[in-house]
Amino acid sequence: GENVEQHPSTLSVQEGDSAVIKCTYSDSASNYFPWYKQELGKRPQLIIDIRSNVGEKKDQRIAVTLNKTAKHFSLHITETQPEDSAVYFCAEDYGNNRLAFGKGNQVVVIP
Amino acid sequence: DAGITQSPRYKITETGRQVTLMCHQTWSHSYMFWYRQDLGHGLRLIYYSAAADITDKGEVPDGYVVSRSKTENFPLTLESATRSQTSVYFCASGTGGIGYTFGSGTRLTVV
């Protein structure tokens, strides 16, 4: 099945602090987990992804961690900046390249 | 990304009318997808296609029809539009095994 939950729904952080968004999934067969960022009025854009054979992946200020046993994965943003304000979606590949998305987290970076 | 384009960007139609949303990609990606985005529901898969002439239903296919006679095009048709189909529609494409790229979206209003 495909059921992805994201927490918290809204996250406010001071500029320069870190933000963490957690997602849980139900399909133990899933092996690919991307994160998308969507700015207001724009398309979702892939920012980072992770496969099930890797526990952590970093790209500059963002990182993703995966715990397959607990079936959750998290997005970490360090040294947040105003341009990080957006809605972030996690997703899981549930077969045939189909992605099931969470409902999104609104991240607000306060200058 | 200029490689995947949707048209029109905005559309207002009346209940009961047929409307077609267009999606065109220039990468020769094998996979193409249609998602709808609604507040509180995130992104939900309507239909997807693994290759030309191969299409399959997603999570919310009722009221929609797709075709894929050419690899680069994946039109979505609302056979008889209803108010519940008012939404933002995103087309996406990918090669399989990795996150895909979304188009700019079509904002459809059914009155």
Interface residues (C-beta under 8 A of the other chain):
Chain A: E2 Y32 P34 Y36 K42 R43 P44 Q45 L46 D49 F89 A91 N96 N97 R98 L99 A100 F101 G102 K103 G104
Chain B: Y31 F33 Y35 G40 H41 G42 L43 R44 L45 Y48 A50 D56 G58 E59 F90 G94 G96 G97 I98 G99 Y100 T101 F102 G103 S104 G105
